[in-house]
Amino acid sequence: MSKVATSLLLSASTLFNPTTPKTLSFDASAYVTVDHQIRLAVQKSAEVPVDVVLRNKSHEVLYQHSIGKKEGKYAVKLNVNDLADGEYELEIKSSEGSIVKQLNVSSQPVQQASRVIAMN
């Protein structure tokens, strides 16, 4: 069986603390590849530490990485083949606020395409 990750960017939202500015000093992009990996890239414009956290539905941390103040860029590929079916949350956060992206992993049976080629 293969795992398929869906809805990663469908319900992406940025959450702010009402006392913080409207913009964050970092930006993040994430997408799911055809070989079932999450590609995440973080670009920072200020020297602020940023944390990347992947959690399951029970809020258990499955992956965590801290990006230091001096690092300007960070990129990672996360393989979702080993994750159980269910909902997951990818959060990129700093003291300014966070970007939260929802992820749904589900199993789909491998389908074989049947084709017949006839030649005269």
N, CA, C and O of each residue as an XYZ file, in Angstrom:
480
protein
N       0.838     -1.184      0.000
C       0.000      0.000      0.000
C       0.880      1.243      0.000
O       1.966      1.257      0.580
N       0.406      2.246     -0.639
C       1.144      3.499     -0.619
C       0.374      4.518      0.194
O      -0.850      4.448      0.299
N       1.084      5.447      0.760
C       0.456      6.515      1.535
C       0.326      7.733      0.649
O       1.203      8.020     -0.166
N      -0.754      8.436      0.810
C      -0.976      9.657      0.058
C      -1.271     10.761      1.056
O      -2.153     10.623      1.904
N      -0.540     11.845      0.954
C      -0.771     12.994      1.820
C      -1.586     14.013      1.049
O      -1.259     14.366     -0.084
N      -2.635     14.472      1.672
C      -3.517     15.434      1.011
C      -3.818     16.589      1.943
O      -3.550     16.516      3.143
N      -4.365     17.633      1.401
C      -4.861     18.779      2.161
C      -3.777     19.525      2.923
O      -4.079     20.184      3.918
N      -2.548     19.443      2.497
C      -1.490     20.117      3.230
C      -1.665     21.621      3.183
O      -1.586     22.285      4.217
N      -1.898     22.161      2.019
C      -2.017     23.596      1.903
C      -3.465     24.057      1.860
O      -3.732     25.259      1.850
N      -4.399     23.122      1.836
C      -5.796     23.468      1.722
C      -6.283     24.307      2.890
O      -7.020     25.273      2.694
N      -5.883     23.953      4.093
C      -6.355     24.692      5.253
C      -5.203     25.396      5.955
O      -5.126     25.406      7.183
N      -4.317     25.978      5.174
C      -3.201     26.718      5.762
C      -3.719     28.026      6.334
O      -4.506     28.730      5.700
N      -3.272     28.337      7.531
C      -3.679     29.593      8.143
C      -2.531     30.140      8.969
O      -1.712     29.387      9.497
N      -2.484     31.439      9.071
C      -1.473     32.089      9.888
C      -2.150     32.606     11.141
O      -3.153     33.316     11.065
N      -1.611     32.254     12.283
C      -2.186     32.658     13.554
C      -1.304     33.724     14.184
O      -0.080     33.593     14.217
N      -1.923     34.758     14.674
C      -1.172     35.850     15.279
C      -1.634     36.081     16.704
O      -2.803     35.878     17.034
N      -0.720     36.502     17.530
C      -1.046     37.019     18.838
C      -1.515     38.453     18.611
O      -0.838     39.185     17.889
N      -2.632     38.897     19.181
C      -3.141     40.238     18.899
C      -2.170     41.362     19.256
O      -2.325     42.477     18.757
N      -1.181     41.105     20.099
C      -0.244     42.155     20.488
C       0.985     42.206     19.595
O       1.849     43.059     19.800
N       1.092     41.322     18.613
C       2.259     41.295     17.739
C       1.953     41.971     16.413
O       0.784     42.172     16.081
N       2.987     42.329     15.640
C       2.753     42.949     14.342
C       2.033     41.998     13.388
O       1.977     40.791     13.623
N       1.485     42.553     12.313
C       0.702     41.765     11.354
C       1.573     40.884     10.460
O       1.058     39.944      9.854
N       2.858     41.153     10.360
C       3.720     40.344      9.503
C       4.763     39.617     10.338
O       5.179     40.084     11.398
N       5.169     38.471      9.834
C       6.197     37.676     10.495
C       7.536     37.926      9.810
O       7.576     38.309      8.641
N       8.617     37.713     10.527
C       9.941     37.899      9.943
C      10.433     36.627      9.247
O      11.621     36.497      8.951
N       9.525     35.703      8.990
C       9.867     34.488      8.249
C       8.672     34.104      7.386
O       7.535     34.500      7.644
N       8.968     33.322      6.354
C       7.927     32.798      5.479
C       8.216     31.316      5.282
O       9.369     30.889      5.340
N       7.187     30.548      5.053
C       7.357     29.107      4.880
C       6.490     28.626      3.734
O       5.378     29.111      3.522
N       7.020     27.664      3.003
C       6.235     27.011      1.964
C       6.363     25.507      2.162
O       7.421     25.005      2.540
N       5.270     24.797      1.901
C       5.271     23.349      2.067
C       4.373     22.737      1.000
O       3.320     23.281      0.665
N       4.803     21.611      0.480
C       3.982     20.875     -0.475
C       4.334     19.405     -0.413
O       5.388     19.023      0.096
N       3.438     18.587     -0.937
C       3.636     17.140     -0.954
C       4.089     16.743     -2.349
O       3.484     17.155     -3.339
N       5.146     15.946     -2.436
C       5.681     15.496     -3.720
C       4.981     14.209     -4.153
O       4.259     13.586     -3.375
N       5.209     13.827     -5.404
C       4.607     12.596     -5.919
C       5.186     11.351     -5.259
O       4.538     10.304     -5.258
N       6.389     11.439     -4.698
C       6.975     10.283     -4.013
C       6.704     10.327     -2.504
O       7.460      9.758     -1.716
N       5.632     11.002     -2.113
C       5.100     10.986     -0.754
C       6.053     11.582      0.278
O       6.312     10.988      1.324
N       6.557     12.745     -0.033
C       7.386     13.487      0.903
C       6.810     14.883      1.064
O       6.253     15.452      0.125
N       6.951     15.427      2.267
C       6.600     16.820      2.498
C       7.886     17.617      2.325
O       8.878     17.354      3.004
N       7.870     18.575      1.432
C       9.013     19.467      1.268
C       8.667     20.778      1.944
O       7.668     21.419      1.618
N       9.504     21.164      2.888
C       9.293     22.382      3.649
C      10.499     23.291      3.477
O      11.640     22.845      3.594
N      10.247     24.558      3.203
C      11.310     25.557      3.100
C      10.916     26.755      3.954
O       9.781     27.228      3.898
N      11.869     27.235      4.742
C      11.648     28.404      5.591
C      12.699     29.442      5.226
O      13.890     29.138      5.156
N      12.250     30.661      4.996
C      13.126     31.795      4.663
C      12.924     32.853      5.740
O      11.798     33.290      5.977
N      14.017     33.270      6.400
C      13.918     34.269      7.463
C      14.483     35.601      6.995
O      15.446     35.643      6.229
N      13.875     36.692      7.463
C      14.358     38.024      7.131
C      14.940     38.746      8.343
O      15.422     39.872      8.218
N      14.899     38.114      9.503
C      15.461     38.697     10.727
C      16.092     37.585     11.549
O      15.815     36.403     11.347
N      16.943     37.990     12.477
C      17.615     37.015     13.335
C      16.713     36.642     14.501
O      16.878     37.124     15.622
N      15.757     35.771     14.206
C      14.793     35.282     15.188
C      14.814     33.764     15.130
O      14.767     33.202     14.036
N      14.883     33.077     16.270
C      14.808     31.617     16.212
C      13.404     31.161     15.794
O      12.400     31.747     16.201
N      13.355     30.110     14.979
C      12.095     29.573     14.472
C      12.087     28.069     14.731
O      13.095     27.393     14.525
N      10.955     27.554     15.179
C      10.796     26.124     15.434
C       9.847     25.509     14.411
O       8.839     26.110     14.041
N      10.187     24.296     13.958
C       9.349     23.526     13.050
C       8.894     22.290     13.819
O       9.716     21.544     14.351
N       7.571     22.076     13.876
C       7.020     20.960     14.648
C       5.951     20.250     13.821
O       5.061     20.888     13.258
N       6.051     18.912     13.754
C       5.012     18.078     13.146
C       4.366     17.283     14.264
O       5.048     16.567     14.996
N       3.031     17.407     14.400
C       2.288     16.728     15.460
C       1.186     15.855     14.861
O       0.674     16.122     13.774
N       0.839     14.801     15.610
C      -0.310     13.997     15.204
C      -1.575     14.575     15.829
O      -1.527     15.616     16.485
N      -2.708     13.899     15.627
C      -3.996     14.394     16.118
C      -4.028     14.498     17.642
O      -4.753     15.327     18.193
N      -3.248     13.662     18.321
C      -3.176     13.680     19.791
C      -2.174     14.707     20.307
O      -1.890     14.755     21.503
N      -1.647     15.516     19.418
C      -0.665     16.571     19.723
C       0.675     16.017     20.199
O       1.432     16.719     20.869
N       0.972     14.765     19.856
C       2.288     14.205     20.140
C       3.255     14.709     19.066
O       2.922     14.711     17.881
N       4.437     15.131     19.476
C       5.431     15.666     18.546
C       6.123     14.506     17.840
O       6.712     13.637     18.484
N       6.045     14.502     16.489
C       6.676     13.459     15.693
C       7.987     13.934     15.083
O       8.880     13.131     14.813
N       8.098     15.237     14.867
C       9.316     15.827     14.307
C       9.431     17.233     14.857
O       8.446     17.966     14.941
N      10.660     17.603     15.234
C      10.892     18.954     15.722
C      12.300     19.383     15.342
O      13.253     18.613     15.457
N      12.414     20.629     14.886
C      13.715     21.186     14.547
C      13.709     22.671     14.888
O      12.745     23.378     14.595
N      14.774     23.131     15.498
C      14.912     24.554     15.817
C      15.887     25.180     14.835
O      17.005     24.697     14.658
N      15.453     26.255     14.202
C      16.293     27.001     13.271
C      16.898     28.155     14.064
O      16.171     28.987     14.608
N      18.218     28.206     14.129
C      18.907     29.207     14.931
C      18.743     30.625     14.413
O      18.321     30.843     13.277
N      19.081     31.579     15.259
C      18.953     32.990     14.896
C      19.789     33.352     13.683
O      19.371     34.177     12.870
N      20.947     32.758     13.548
C      21.879     33.110     12.465
C      21.569     32.424     11.143
O      22.065     32.852     10.101
N      20.751     31.357     11.164
C      20.395     30.649      9.930
C      19.338     31.442      9.168
O      18.303     31.799      9.731
N      19.593     31.718      7.897
C      18.644     32.477      7.089
C      17.659     31.605      6.344
O      16.538     32.029      6.063
N      18.073     30.374      6.018
C      17.238     29.467      5.240
C      17.271     28.080      5.854
O      18.254     27.684      6.480
N      16.177     27.346      5.666
C      16.102     25.968      6.126
C      15.201     25.207      5.165
O      14.137     25.700      4.791
N      15.614     24.024      4.765
C      14.807     23.180      3.885
C      14.925     21.735      4.351
O      15.994     21.295      4.775
N      13.814     20.999      4.267
C      13.801     19.608      4.708
C      12.769     18.835      3.892
O      11.776     19.391      3.422
N      13.036     17.519      3.733
C      12.074     16.600      3.130
C      11.667     15.609      4.212
O      12.519     14.945      4.802
N      10.374     15.508      4.472
C       9.862     14.576      5.459
C       9.096     13.475      4.737
O       8.200     13.759      3.941
N       9.441     12.231      5.008
C       8.785     11.093      4.371
C       7.533     10.732      5.167
O       7.620     10.487      6.370
N       6.372     10.694      4.515
C       5.123     10.372      5.203
C       4.715      8.915      5.038
O       3.652      8.527      5.521
N       5.524      8.095      4.373
C       5.187      6.680      4.186
C       5.077      5.929      5.510
O       4.304      4.976      5.613
N       5.835      6.341      6.522
C       5.835      5.629      7.792
C       4.771      6.127      8.764
O       4.633      5.576      9.857
N       4.019      7.154      8.391
C       2.989      7.687      9.277
C       1.705      6.868      9.150
O       1.358      6.391      8.069
N       1.019      6.717     10.261
C      -0.282      6.051     10.253
C      -1.314      6.974      9.616
O      -1.146      8.193      9.604
N      -2.372      6.387      9.093
C      -3.447      7.201      8.527
C      -3.992      8.143      9.597
O      -4.122      7.767     10.762
N      -4.305      9.363      9.188
C      -4.890     10.307     10.132
C      -4.527     11.741      9.817
O      -3.937     12.042      8.779
N      -4.891     12.620     10.735
C      -4.654     14.048     10.581
C      -3.385     14.448     11.322
O      -3.095     13.958     12.413
N      -2.640     15.351     10.699
C      -1.393     15.851     11.264
C      -1.356     17.365     11.115
O      -2.085     17.944     10.310
N      -0.489     17.995     11.908
C      -0.357     19.445     11.883
C       1.119     19.805     11.785
O       1.941     19.309     12.556
N       1.447     20.668     10.837
C       2.802     21.169     10.668
C       2.791     22.630     11.095
O       2.082     23.446     10.507
N       3.577     22.964     12.120
C       3.604     24.328     12.635
C       5.012     24.892     12.533
O       5.984     24.250     12.930
N       5.106     26.102     11.995
C       6.360     26.845     11.916
C       6.137     28.074     12.773
O       5.278     28.897     12.458
N       6.907     28.218     13.870
C       6.586     29.269     14.839
C       7.826     29.975     15.361
O       8.924     29.421     15.410
N       7.599     31.227     15.749
C       8.602     32.034     16.434
C       7.879     32.798     17.530
O       6.689     32.583     17.758
N       8.582     33.678     18.200
C       7.959     34.486     19.248
C       6.960     35.481     18.666
O       6.131     36.022     19.398
N       7.030     35.730     17.354
C       6.135     36.682     16.687
C       4.777     36.088     16.343
O       3.786     36.815     16.267
N       4.719     34.791     16.137
C       3.495     34.125     15.719
C       3.830     32.813     15.040
O       4.960     32.333     15.136
N       2.860     32.228     14.354
C       3.111     30.933     13.738
C       2.309     30.764     12.459
O       1.310     31.444     12.226
N       2.782     29.835     11.640
C       2.086     29.397     10.442
C       1.749     27.929     10.675
O       2.632     27.125     10.973
N       0.467     27.580     10.537
C       0.013     26.216     10.794
C      -0.581     25.652      9.514
O      -1.416     26.290      8.872
N      -0.146     24.450      9.148
C      -0.653     23.787      7.946
C      -1.180     22.420      8.354
O      -0.530     21.703      9.114
N      -2.356     22.059      7.852
C      -2.994     20.778      8.168
C      -2.605     19.737      7.120
O      -2.434     20.060      5.944
N      -2.469     18.499      7.552
C      -2.067     17.406      6.682
C      -2.931     16.193      6.991
O      -3.138     15.852      8.156
N      -3.431     15.548      5.956
C      -4.211     14.335      6.121
C      -3.513     13.217      5.357
O      -3.307     13.326      4.148
N      -3.148     12.144      6.052
C      -2.470     11.010      5.431
C      -3.458      9.854      5.361
O      -4.085      9.504      6.362
N      -3.598      9.258      4.172
C      -4.506      8.127      4.023
C      -3.901      7.085      3.103
O      -3.127      7.401      2.199
N      -4.269      5.837      3.348
C      -3.782      4.730      2.526
C      -4.677      4.570      1.318
O      -5.899      4.681      1.409
N      -4.064      4.313      0.210
C      -4.817      4.002     -0.993
C      -4.166      2.789     -1.632
O      -2.945      2.748     -1.779
N      -4.957      1.809     -2.009
C      -4.361      0.634     -2.642
C      -3.719      1.009     -3.974
O      -4.197      1.886     -4.694
N      -2.642      0.329     -4.273
C      -1.952      0.564     -5.544
C      -2.812     -0.014     -6.657
O      -3.221     -1.174     -6.605
N      -3.077      0.793     -7.644
C      -3.915      0.344     -8.748
C      -3.033      0.083     -9.963
O      -2.223      0.921    -10.360
N      -3.211     -1.088    -10.533
C      -2.472     -1.450    -11.724
C      -3.294     -1.066    -12.946
O      -4.472     -1.408    -13.048
N      -2.676     -0.370    -13.847
C      -3.359     -0.025    -15.090
C      -3.249     -1.208    -16.038
O      -2.167     -1.757    -16.248
N      -4.376     -1.589    -16.602
C      -4.341     -2.689    -17.556
C      -4.536     -2.111    -18.946
O      -5.504     -1.401    -19.217
N      -3.595     -2.431    -19.815
C      -3.654     -1.947    -21.197
C      -3.369     -3.098    -22.139
O      -2.548     -3.971    -21.859
N      -4.070     -3.077    -23.266
C      -3.847     -4.074    -24.293
C      -3.417     -3.330    -25.544
O      -4.079     -2.392    -25.989
N      -2.316     -3.758    -26.092
C      -1.822     -3.160    -27.344
C      -1.939     -4.220    -28.423
O      -1.377     -5.308    -28.297
N      -2.667     -3.906    -29.483
C      -2.852     -4.843    -30.594
C      -2.173     -4.264    -31.821
O      -2.326     -3.086    -32.141
N      -1.429     -5.106    -32.491
C      -0.725     -4.671    -33.717
C      -1.169     -5.552    -34.880
O      -1.342     -6.761    -34.723
N      -1.345     -4.956    -36.011
C      -1.696     -5.708    -37.236
C      -0.481     -5.879    -38.094
O      -0.561     -6.481    -39.164
